[in-house]
Amino acid sequence: MTGKDNENILAKAAIACFSSSFASAVLNGLDVTKIRMQNKNNKAYTSLFGSMKKIYREEGVSALTKGMEASMYREAVYSTLRISG
């Protein structure tokens, strides 16, 4: 492997890490809402955006960001290894 190949792999890894982490952060609120809607015991959440508004009103923005850090770490590691490897 040449120096240029190593630089290319590092660039791919950095781009994969950043882009997947960013996407995970942006979509985290949708993921939280989806999980709550999938709970069969909870009939309070019926539509996606209605449920997001309900979560935001009743619990605040922090409820929509629950698990964001772990999700970003998971995506960063997974995508970096998958794309650059």
MOJOHU-V450055 format. One line per field, one symbol per residue. phi: phi as a letter, one per 40 degrees, with the letter a starting at -180 (. if undefined). psi: psi as a letter, one per 20 degrees, with the letter a starting at -180 (. if undefined). A space follows every 50 residues. Layout:
phi->???
psi->???
This chain:
phi->.ccccccccccccccccccccccccccdcccdcdcccccccbccbbbccc ccccccccbgccccbcgccccccdccccccccccc
psi->prhhgghgghgggggggghhgghgghjghhggggghhiohiojhohqghh hgggggghirhhhijpjgghgggghggghggggi.
